[in-house]
Amino acid sequence: MEALSLIQKLAVLALPLIFAITVHEAAHGYVADRLGDKTARMLGRITLNPIKHIDPVGTILVPMALFALTGFIIGWAKPVPVDPRNLHNPRRDMALVAAAGPLSNLVMAILWGLAAVLGQTLLPTSNWLAEPLIYMGAAGVLINVILMVLNLIPLPPLDGGRVIVGLLPARLAASYARIEPYGMFILIALLVTGILGRVMWPLVILAIVMLPGSTAVLNIFLH
């Protein structure tokens, strides 16, 4: 990444991030729609138009601040509203809706990885096309894997926590769901203390090395 200008770095990171968070939220809405809840469809949230999913803080301010401070970008979009009362089987279906987000990030990580592999194949005959594919593909893999692993943490209101709530017996699920109002505070505490990074990064690296394009990700971002 050192060889890229500031604008080039921003271009390489911004597009994969926008797709990662947009498709993630649209996947929640699509699965909810298929399982009986039309709320997201009525609000126009089953779309790849990023404007519909933008959160001023999570999609703009936080990524810009992180890019200025660290040179890397991560963020989030507005959560897609889901009304469990409209689902065919509320507890099971809420788990499926939650799982759709991280699954979409996995699919995107694979596709971006294939783009990076294609770029490596085109080197050195077509540098003008190969290099953007490699850099953007590597960024897409890293961003999507980070979002996938983060969202799979079994802590409500993250997707992993909601999957756990949907799988537990009703009484245990009700007790576990009571964590949700405090979930983000717990997550911030884990981040500040460094525990979150120690838990996440081995899982992120493990996932990356199992995906296409892992060599590009490791060489560009994690060397």
C-alpha positions in Angstrom: 0.0 0.0 0.0 3.0 2.3 0.5 3.3 2.7 -3.3 -0.2 4.1 -3.6 -1.1 7.8 -3.2 -3.7 8.9 -0.6 -6.4 9.1 -3.3 -5.5 5.6 -4.6 -5.6 4.1 -1.1 -9.0 5.7 -0.5 -10.3 4.3 -3.8 -8.9 0.8 -3.1 -10.6 0.7 0.4 -13.8 2.6 -0.1 -15.5 0.5 -2.8 -15.0 -2.8 -1.0 -16.3 -1.3 2.3 -19.4 0.2 0.6 -20.2 -3.1 -1.0 -19.5 -5.0 2.3 -21.8 -3.1 4.5 -24.5 -2.5 1.8 -24.8 -6.1 0.7 -24.6 -7.2 4.4 -27.7 -5.1 5.3 -29.5 -5.9 2.1 -29.0 -9.6 2.8 -30.7 -9.2 6.2 -33.7 -7.5 4.5 -33.9 -10.1 1.6 -34.0 -13.1 4.0 -36.5 -11.4 6.3 -38.7 -10.6 3.2 -38.5 -14.3 2.1 -39.5 -15.4 5.6 -42.6 -13.2 5.8 -41.5 -9.8 7.1 -42.0 -7.1 4.4 -40.7 -4.2 6.6 -37.4 -3.8 4.8 -39.0 -4.0 1.4 -41.6 -1.3 2.3 -38.7 0.9 3.5 -36.7 0.4 0.3 -33.9 -1.4 2.2 -33.6 -4.5 -0.1 -31.4 -2.7 -2.5 -27.7 -2.4 -3.4 -28.1 1.4 -3.5 -25.7 2.5 -0.7 -27.6 5.7 -0.1 -30.4 3.7 1.4 -28.1 2.1 4.0 -25.8 5.0 4.9 -25.4 5.8 8.6 -23.8 9.2 9.0 -21.6 8.0 11.8 -20.8 4.4 10.9 -20.6 4.9 7.1 -18.9 8.3 6.9 -17.5 9.8 10.1 -15.9 6.6 11.6 -14.3 5.4 8.3 -12.9 8.8 7.6 -11.5 9.2 11.1 -10.0 5.7 10.9 -8.5 6.3 7.5 -6.9 9.6 8.7 -5.5 8.0 11.8 -4.6 4.5 10.6 -4.8 4.4 6.8 -7.4 1.7 7.0 -11.2 1.8 6.7 -14.0 -0.1 8.5 -17.5 0.9 9.3 -21.2 0.0 9.4 -24.5 0.9 7.9 -28.0 1.5 9.4 -29.5 -1.8 10.6 -32.3 -3.1 8.5 -35.5 -3.1 10.6 -37.1 -6.6 11.1 -40.4 -7.2 12.8 -40.2 -10.8 14.3 -44.0 -10.9 14.6 -44.3 -11.1 10.8 -42.0 -14.0 10.4 -43.3 -17.6 9.9 -41.3 -19.0 12.8 -40.0 -15.9 14.7 -37.1 -17.4 16.8 -35.8 -19.7 14.0 -36.3 -17.1 11.3 -34.6 -14.3 13.3 -31.5 -16.6 13.5 -31.6 -17.1 9.7 -32.0 -13.3 9.1 -29.0 -12.6 11.4 -26.9 -15.3 9.7 -27.5 -13.8 6.3 -25.3 -10.8 7.0 -22.0 -12.7 7.8 -22.8 -15.2 5.1 -23.0 -12.4 2.5 -19.6 -11.1 3.7 -18.1 -14.6 3.2 -19.5 -14.7 -0.3 -18.1 -11.3 -1.1 -14.7 -12.2 0.4 -14.5 -15.2 -2.0 -15.5 -13.0 -5.0 -12.9 -10.3 -4.1 -10.3 -13.1 -3.5 -11.0 -14.4 -7.0 -10.6 -10.8 -8.4 -7.2 -10.7 -6.7 -6.2 -14.0 -8.1 -7.3 -12.8 -11.6 -5.1 -9.7 -11.1 -2.1 -11.9 -10.1 -2.7 -14.0 -13.2 -2.7 -10.9 -15.5 0.7 -9.7 -14.1 2.9 -8.5 -15.7 1.2 -8.3 -19.1 -1.6 -5.9 -18.1 -0.4 -3.9 -15.1 -3.0 -1.2 -15.7 -5.8 -3.7 -14.9 -3.9 -6.2 -12.8 -2.7 -3.9 -10.0 -6.2 -2.4 -9.3 -7.7 -5.9 -9.2 -5.0 -7.1 -6.8 -5.2 -4.2 -4.4 -9.0 -3.9 -4.4 -9.4 -7.7 -4.3 -7.1 -7.9 -1.2 -8.9 -5.0 0.5 -12.3 -6.7 -0.2 -11.1 -10.0 1.3 -9.8 -8.3 4.4 -12.7 -5.9 5.0 -15.3 -8.6 4.5 -13.5 -11.2 6.7 -13.2 -8.6 9.5 -16.9 -7.8 9.3 -17.8 -11.5 9.1 -15.8 -12.4 12.2 -16.9 -9.3 14.1 -20.5 -10.0 13.5 -20.3 -13.6 14.4 -19.2 -12.8 17.9 -22.0 -14.3 20.1 -22.9 -11.0 21.7 -26.3 -9.3 21.1 -27.0 -7.1 19.2 -24.3 -8.5 16.8 -25.5 -11.1 14.3 -23.8 -14.0 16.2 -25.6 -13.1 19.4 -29.0 -13.1 17.6 -28.2 -16.5 16.1 -27.5 -17.8 19.6 -30.8 -16.4 20.8 -32.6 -18.2 18.0 -30.9 -21.5 18.8 -31.2 -21.6 22.6 -34.2 -23.0 24.4 -36.8 -20.3 25.0 -36.0 -19.6 28.6 -32.3 -19.5 28.1 -32.8 -17.4 25.0 -34.9 -14.8 26.9 -32.1 -14.5 29.6 -29.4 -14.2 26.9 -31.3 -11.6 25.0 -31.3 -9.3 28.1 -27.6 -8.7 27.3 -28.5 -6.7 24.2 -28.9 -3.2 25.7 -25.4 -3.5 27.1 -23.9 -5.4 24.1 -22.2 -2.4 22.5 -20.8 -1.2 25.8 -19.3 -4.7 26.3 -17.9 -4.6 22.7 -16.3 -1.2 23.3 -14.8 -2.4 26.5 -13.4 -5.5 24.8 -11.9 -3.2 22.0 -10.3 -0.7 24.4 -8.7 -3.5 26.6 -7.3 -5.2 23.5 -9.3 -8.4 24.2 -11.3 -8.0 21.0 -8.2 -7.9 18.8 -6.6 -10.9 20.5 -9.8 -12.9 20.0 -10.6 -11.7 16.4 -7.2 -11.5 14.6 -6.3 -15.2 14.8 -9.8 -16.0 13.4 -9.4 -13.4 10.7 -6.0 -14.7 9.6 -7.4 -18.3 9.7 -10.3 -17.3 7.5 -8.1 -15.4 5.1 -5.6 -18.2 4.5 -8.5 -20.5 3.5 -9.8 -18.1 0.8 -8.6 -17.3 -2.7 -6.4 -14.2 -2.9 -4.9 -14.9 0.6 -1.3 -14.2 -0.7 -2.3 -10.7 -1.9 -3.9 -9.9 1.4 -1.0 -11.1 3.5 1.6 -9.3 1.3 -0.3 -6.0 1.0 -1.9 -5.6 4.4 -0.6 -8.1 6.9 3.2 -8.4 6.2 
